[in-house]
């Protein structure tokens, strides 16, 4: 018997449409793009954290056979029209618009010469021939003292402290005065970096008489690249054509154009030849962007029962020399989000951002996650100080359905559709909380050190302010009935070719294989993929476009079948009369009529099958999750082994559970790496000590445990009931892992407050303890 | 500059001849001369495994070899694994079935490494899988789908499934 209802794809773990080309090596990443006459770019980069360029002679480099051009700052910097990115206000204090370092260098990795040659090999040979001398200057390396340093990272800004905000709250002061106890600790997060497996890269081709710049790039925001590129060159947006291919990961690194990308655009225009720059891994680790380096001093007041009464926060973050994207400073976002899933009471906060002579800060998966890192560690500290179990302390303070909707004192509004209490309970149940505590006690008696860590958080997803507010979907049923979907997204691992096709397939009554997603040139403006925004915002647009298209398809089919529109159903691309399956037309027949036999359309109907929709998203759609992991610490070696890892996630209705769990697991692995292994460390002179994968330790399959998933499903109020989930894993994992290690070390009487918890750190903590 | 050297390498069953500089890496030779752009470069210092290929049946990192060292050798890249356009290699099929990839950039190296690993160890335990594939880095998946894919491929390729 044939099915009587249309197959439903949303909610199913549909296999990915991206995979056949990617598993066979037929993806098209930026380094796979080859243009006739294309030349290759390499940058000379500073080995000094801060210094003056006292002598620079490029003549020997320029004379090398195969070298086509050597550019210095005075060639490229004056060509820049504007470096503005849409997200940032035009007049925010920002570092000077130096594509190349001019007169002085400001961090190790600062590019000061660009060589263009017939091959990358020759370009790098030429860099060896540069005659350059520097006079070293005392660098600003320590961000804790940067604000008061006499040396200035950017003399143009006249300060190393370009960004500070203070929001005192008298109710907080009052609450502290009357509290049973106020507990204070400073939490430190260390310098990490995104590490997409594909580094940054761009191919730029200037068409002189047309005045068109054609670009292929590794990007997560093709339209923002188009706007930033056009602004850099001072050309019309329509003259900037951005092709979008496969992108090998980004995690926030590929939202904005970097200085090198812009230098390539300017140079390609000057030379009139296609240029390719593919960042190598050393460049990526030294100069793409760093992240996470920050500290937050937290004071929390509690009453006798462990109820949170108020909090005071002091956040300081390091933006390095040239933040990726322009003015940065998300410290205020971390403090604002700090209350998270708890009734925290009144909060006062201060957030400061400083410049140092180090690699610039950039967005990295949950760029504000210090709020969860600091809060969840702090809650465990409070629990330990007042002698309440950390799960119980969270249960006493967590937001419950009767608290919702909820407004925090920092101005956040949580919808009735969040469920932090449920994810907390679910994760605790999956891990077997009580049983673990018994096991842990027994293990301690035998001299084994097990620990458990909890992290509960609310993730602000699909934020809708300014340029982030909308996405567009242009949907076309082609003459043969296949559906082409053009969107402003920039899928780089998030599986949008599959998930957007699932949404369209269900709305339109076709199969996902009948839908092809096209991104980049030809699609309508959208901010791209990042900020956990595609399911809700792009998904909303795809749904709306498909829904509009369905009406037109039904109207044409009704006319062709001489039936009433209300009697029709669409299954697998066939439109038929309910109960009379022989009366049917295919999507291809409807499309052929719409395009090639338009006289047969209903009277007055516009020819063709094209529909465009734009979805405007609410200000924010919150998801929430709870991570609980267990670990064992070897006190002899300092090694931390993760035993189990549980994530209970509420991201509303899942479009594709396989994809959701993949996003969560990937984020968790990054968080584990951050907490235990990865460290983009500098010495006191500003020399980076992690410039290869031998020093910057990305976790492998041997370090990441199996991740167990629980799902609570409370649909959001957005179309389809989805919530974002892309960043959450990397938000929850660092504090969960940290708390687990701290718990394991508790018998030694030590209180770690710094990451990474690598073997050296663990051993020195144990040595400092008084067991 | 050193004299170019004539080499001849069988790449995915097809003879690829050329004059190459001695310093040209095998990875660049495969990408630029043999047009096997499935050979990806993730670090160019031999850690990430993204450029892994089979050289006379052994998994090697093509960024750590010069093309001249592969003279007269047989190379298989990810493009040479699938039986035909309609039939994926069991490892490729398993990566797709088990969500063993997201952005796909590390995938060619992983697919080759897993194929070589299962050749040498057809019936691995989970722990052996995790250590066997720990020479390749993935930044997207957290390895969950990759471990599952290796398990599935082991079963379909004839090893006893555990």
Interface residues (C-beta under 8 A of the other chain):
Chain A: X13 X15 X16 X18 X19 X20 X22 X23 X24 X25 X26 X27 X28 X29 X31 X32 X121 X195 X196 X197 X198 X199 X246 X247 X248 X249 X251 X280 X281 X492 X493 X494 X495 X658 X659 X661 X662 X663 X665 X666 X667 X668 X669 X670 X692 X693 X694 X698 X700 X701 X702 X704 X706 X707 X729
Chain B: X21 X23 X24 X31 X36 X37 X38 X39 X40 X41 X42 X43 X44 X45 X47 X48 X50 X77 X78 X79 X81 X82 X88 X92 X93 X95 X96 X97 X99 X101 X102 X103 X104 X105 X106 X107 X108 X111 X129 X130 X131 X133 X134 X135 X136 X137 X138 X139 X140 X141 X142 X143 X144 X145 X146 X147
